Amino acid sequence: MEITVNHQTYSIAGSCSVVQLLTAVLQISESGIAVAVNQSVVSKSDWSVYHLQPGDQVMLIKATQGG
């Protein structure tokens, strides 16, 4: 299936949860990240059970410090 993450398309074989997307596909840490799928925020407590669907639009937002 194909999904889009921050305007970049990824091809993923089989089922993929948000946690699997972050750790296996994108290889990034889960800390300091907010995730929205199709413009709806997905609670971090649901990441392991929220499975992505073909054509999903995923937006990752990383917290940064500054002022």
C-alpha positions as CSV (number, residue, x, y, z in Angstrom):
1,M,0.0,0.0,0.0
2,E,1.1,3.6,-0.4
3,I,0.8,6.3,2.2
4,T,2.0,9.8,2.3
5,V,4.1,11.1,5.3
6,N,4.7,14.9,5.3
7,H,4.2,15.1,1.5
8,Q,6.5,12.1,0.8
9,T,5.1,8.8,-0.6
10,Y,6.1,5.5,1.0
11,S,5.2,2.0,-0.2
12,I,4.5,-0.4,2.7
13,A,4.0,-4.1,2.4
14,G,1.2,-5.4,4.5
15,S,-0.5,-4.0,7.6
16,C,1.3,-1.1,9.4
17,S,0.5,0.6,12.7
18,V,1.6,4.1,13.5
19,V,4.4,2.7,15.8
20,Q,5.6,0.4,13.0
21,L,5.7,3.3,10.6
22,L,7.8,5.4,13.0
23,T,10.2,2.7,14.1
24,A,10.6,0.3,11.2
25,V,9.8,2.4,8.1
26,L,10.9,5.9,9.1
27,Q,13.4,4.8,11.8
28,I,12.7,7.7,14.1
29,S,12.2,7.9,17.8
30,E,8.6,8.1,19.2
31,S,9.5,10.8,21.7
32,G,8.5,14.4,21.0
33,I,6.3,13.5,18.0
34,A,2.7,14.2,17.4
35,V,0.9,12.2,14.6
36,A,-2.2,13.2,12.6
37,V,-3.7,10.8,10.0
38,N,-6.0,12.4,7.4
39,Q,-6.0,15.6,9.5
40,S,-7.1,13.9,12.7
41,V,-4.7,13.7,15.6
42,V,-4.0,10.1,16.8
43,S,-3.4,9.8,20.5
44,K,0.0,8.3,21.4
45,S,-1.8,5.6,23.5
46,D,-3.5,4.4,20.2
47,W,-0.4,4.3,18.0
48,S,0.2,0.6,18.5
49,V,-3.4,-0.3,17.5
50,Y,-4.1,2.3,14.9
51,H,-3.4,0.7,11.5
52,L,-2.9,2.8,8.4
53,Q,-4.9,2.3,5.3
54,P,-3.9,2.7,1.6
55,G,-3.9,6.4,0.7
56,D,-3.6,7.7,4.2
57,Q,-2.1,11.2,4.6
58,V,0.2,11.2,7.7
59,M,1.5,14.4,9.2
60,L,4.4,14.2,11.8
61,I,5.0,17.1,14.0
62,K,8.2,17.2,16.1
63,A,8.4,19.4,19.2
64,T,11.3,21.8,19.3
65,Q,12.7,24.1,22.0
66,G,13.2,27.8,21.5
67,G,11.7,31.0,22.1
